[in-house]
Amino acid sequence: MRFKEGAIGLTPAIDKLKFDHKGKMSIYLEDGRILIVPLALFPSIKKLSESERKKYHISDGQIILFRDCDEVFHIEQFLGSESTYRYSVV
């Protein structure tokens, strides 16, 4: 029997954030994966100061909130599959 390799069946959950690469954000997932995304894709985060970026909260492993930012960031925005969580307007 052959097993499928990769992150098949894993539900990504955010563990922590770091801003350890110039112009990029590292998102550490609970399963050991690390996403490195350019801040240019997230102007609301990019404009935060270094100290403001450290003031974040992770909700349910899926949502990132920054104290000094009005935006709510869902994990799917970093994975590039926002259509799976986006609310439809009724």
PASEBA-1860 file (N, C-alpha, C; in nm, 3 decimals):
! residues 90
1> MRFKEGAI> 0.085/-0.118/0.000/0.000/0.000/0.000/0.089/0.124/0.000 ~ 0.062/0.216/-0.089/0.139/0.340/-0.097/0.065/0.450/-0.026 ~ 0.139/0.528/0.048/0.082/0.644/0.118/0.110/0.769/0.038 ~ 0.018/0.860/0.039/0.038/0.988/-0.028/0.129/1.073/0.059 ~ 0.220/1.141/-0.006/0.312/1.228/0.066/0.262/1.371/0.063 ~ 0.310/1.450/0.156/0.276/1.592/0.159/0.184/1.627/0.273 ~ 0.127/1.745/0.264/0.042/1.799/0.371/-0.104/1.764/0.346 ~ -0.128/1.652/0.286/-0.265/1.609/0.251/-0.344/1.582/0.379
9> GLTPAIDK> -0.459/1.643/0.390/-0.547/1.620/0.503/-0.515/1.703/0.626 ~ -0.410/1.781/0.622/-0.376/1.866/0.736/-0.453/1.997/0.728 ~ -0.507/2.038/0.839/-0.574/2.168/0.845/-0.471/2.269/0.894 ~ -0.436/2.367/0.812/-0.335/2.463/0.855/-0.385/2.548/0.971 ~ -0.299/2.567/1.070/-0.331/2.652/1.185/-0.207/2.733/1.220 ~ -0.226/2.862/1.240/-0.115/2.953/1.267/-0.070/2.937/1.412 ~ 0.061/2.926/1.430/0.120/2.918/1.562/0.179/3.052/1.605 ~ 0.258/3.115/1.515/0.320/3.243/1.548/0.363/3.314/1.421
17> LKFDHKGK> 0.396/3.441/1.435/0.445/3.525/1.325/0.583/3.577/1.359 ~ 0.661/3.600/1.254/0.789/3.667/1.271/0.810/3.758/1.151 ~ 0.880/3.863/1.174/0.917/3.957/1.068/1.069/3.957/1.061 ~ 1.126/3.841/1.028/1.270/3.822/1.034/1.340/3.831/0.899 ~ 1.264/3.858/0.794/1.321/3.879/0.660/1.274/4.016/0.612 ~ 1.365/4.095/0.561/1.329/4.230/0.516/1.217/4.224/0.412 ~ 1.108/4.297/0.442/0.996/4.305/0.349/0.909/4.181/0.344 ~ 0.928/4.090/0.439/0.851/3.966/0.438/0.800/3.932/0.578
25> MSIYLEDG> 0.698/3.849/0.582/0.643/3.801/0.707/0.649/3.648/0.705 ~ 0.698/3.589/0.813/0.702/3.443/0.825/0.586/3.400/0.913 ~ 0.507/3.308/0.862/0.392/3.256/0.934/0.422/3.110/0.966 ~ 0.439/3.082/1.094/0.471/2.947/1.140/0.341/2.873/1.169 ~ 0.323/2.759/1.104/0.204/2.679/1.124/0.231/2.572/1.229 ~ 0.127/2.528/1.294/0.139/2.430/1.402/0.196/2.296/1.355 ~ 0.179/2.264/1.225/0.229/2.136/1.174/0.374/2.142/1.128 ~ 0.441/2.256/1.150/0.582/2.269/1.116/0.610/2.344/0.987
33> RILIVPLA> 0.509/2.368/0.906/0.531/2.445/0.783/0.554/2.591/0.817 ~ 0.628/2.658/0.729/0.652/2.801/0.743/0.617/2.867/0.610 ~ 0.528/2.964/0.615/0.493/3.042/0.496/0.570/3.174/0.504 ~ 0.636/3.210/0.397/0.703/3.340/0.393/0.635/3.419/0.282 ~ 0.572/3.529/0.320/0.495/3.609/0.225/0.548/3.752/0.220 ~ 0.549/3.811/0.102/0.594/3.950/0.092/0.492/4.045/0.154 ~ 0.541/4.141/0.230/0.453/4.240/0.291/0.386/4.328/0.186 ~ 0.440/4.334/0.068/0.378/4.412/-0.040/0.237/4.363/-0.069
41> LFPSIKKL> 0.209/4.235/-0.042/0.075/4.180/-0.063/-0.022/4.221/0.047 ~ 0.031/4.274/0.157/-0.050/4.313/0.273/-0.011/4.454/0.318 ~ -0.054/4.557/0.242/-0.017/4.694/0.274/-0.056/4.739/0.414 ~ -0.165/4.685/0.468/-0.208/4.722/0.603/-0.108/4.677/0.708 ~ -0.047/4.561/0.686/0.056/4.512/0.779/0.188/4.584/0.753 ~ 0.219/4.605/0.628/0.345/4.670/0.590/0.359/4.808/0.653 ~ 0.248/4.882/0.662/0.256/5.018/0.714/0.270/5.022/0.867 ~ 0.249/4.909/0.936/0.266/4.905/1.081/0.414/4.918/1.117
49> SESERKKY> 0.442/4.982/1.226/0.580/4.992/1.273/0.625/4.856/1.327 ~ 0.754/4.844/1.351/0.808/4.718/1.405/0.742/4.683/1.538 ~ 0.724/4.781/1.624/0.662/4.754/1.754/0.514/4.721/1.740 ~ 0.444/4.783/1.644/0.302/4.754/1.621/0.283/4.612/1.565 ~ 0.376/4.565/1.485/0.367/4.430/1.429/0.379/4.323/1.537 ~ 0.446/4.355/1.645/0.461/4.258/1.754/0.334/4.243/1.838 ~ 0.240/4.334/1.820/0.116/4.333/1.898/0.005/4.267/1.816 ~ 0.017/4.134/1.803/-0.083/4.060/1.727/-0.147/3.953/1.814
57> HISDGQII> -0.261/3.906/1.767/-0.334/3.799/1.836/-0.378/3.699/1.730 ~ -0.362/3.571/1.761/-0.407/3.465/1.671/-0.534/3.405/1.732 ~ -0.640/3.402/1.652/-0.768/3.348/1.699/-0.794/3.214/1.630 ~ -0.813/3.108/1.708/-0.846/2.975/1.658/-0.748/2.921/1.555 ~ -0.625/2.974/1.552/-0.526/2.929/1.456/-0.555/2.970/1.314 ~ -0.662/3.047/1.294/-0.706/3.080/1.159/-0.703/3.229/1.127 ~ -0.709/3.312/1.228/-0.723/3.457/1.208/-0.613/3.530/1.283 ~ -0.557/3.631/1.216/-0.456/3.717/1.278/-0.513/3.857/1.290
65> LFRDCDEV> -0.504/3.911/1.410/-0.549/4.047/1.437/-0.431/4.126/1.494 ~ -0.413/4.247/1.445/-0.311/4.337/1.500/-0.383/4.446/1.578 ~ -0.332/4.478/1.695/-0.395/4.578/1.781/-0.412/4.712/1.710 ~ -0.314/4.751/1.629/-0.315/4.883/1.566/-0.360/4.880/1.420 ~ -0.436/4.777/1.383/-0.483/4.764/1.245/-0.629/4.720/1.247 ~ -0.711/4.781/1.163/-0.853/4.748/1.158/-0.885/4.624/1.074 ~ -0.787/4.576/0.999/-0.809/4.461/0.912/-0.806/4.330/0.991 ~ -0.878/4.232/0.942/-0.875/4.096/0.996/-0.816/4.008/0.886
73> FHIEQFLG> -0.714/3.931/0.920/-0.644/3.850/0.821/-0.669/3.702/0.848 ~ -0.725/3.634/0.749/-0.756/3.491/0.760/-0.641/3.412/0.697 ~ -0.614/3.296/0.749/-0.503/3.213/0.700/-0.511/3.189/0.550 ~ -0.631/3.179/0.498/-0.647/3.153/0.354/-0.593/3.267/0.269 ~ -0.589/3.389/0.322/-0.531/3.500/0.248/-0.382/3.479/0.226 ~ -0.316/3.416/0.321/-0.173/3.389/0.309/-0.146/3.267/0.222 ~ -0.240/3.174/0.221/-0.227/3.053/0.140/-0.271/3.075/-0.005 ~ -0.341/3.185/-0.030/-0.384/3.216/-0.165/-0.513/3.147/-0.206
81> SESTYRYS> -0.596/3.109/-0.110/-0.722/3.042/-0.143/-0.839/3.106/-0.070 ~ -0.847/3.239/-0.079/-0.949/3.312/-0.003/-1.092/3.278/-0.044 ~ -1.111/3.220/-0.159/-1.248/3.188/-0.201/-1.309/3.080/-0.113 ~ -1.228/3.005/-0.038/-1.282/2.900/0.046/-1.340/2.951/0.177 ~ -1.311/3.077/0.213/-1.365/3.129/0.338/-1.448/3.255/0.319 ~ -1.440/3.316/0.202/-1.506/3.444/0.178/-1.658/3.433/0.195 ~ -1.713/3.529/0.263/-1.858/3.532/0.280/-1.923/3.587/0.154 ~ -2.033/3.527/0.115/-2.104/3.580/-0.001/-2.210/3.678/0.047
89> VV> -2.232/3.781/-0.034/-2.330/3.883/0.000/-2.467/3.833/-0.044 ~ -2.563/3.839/0.046/-2.698/3.792/0.017/-2.785/3.907/-0.025
END
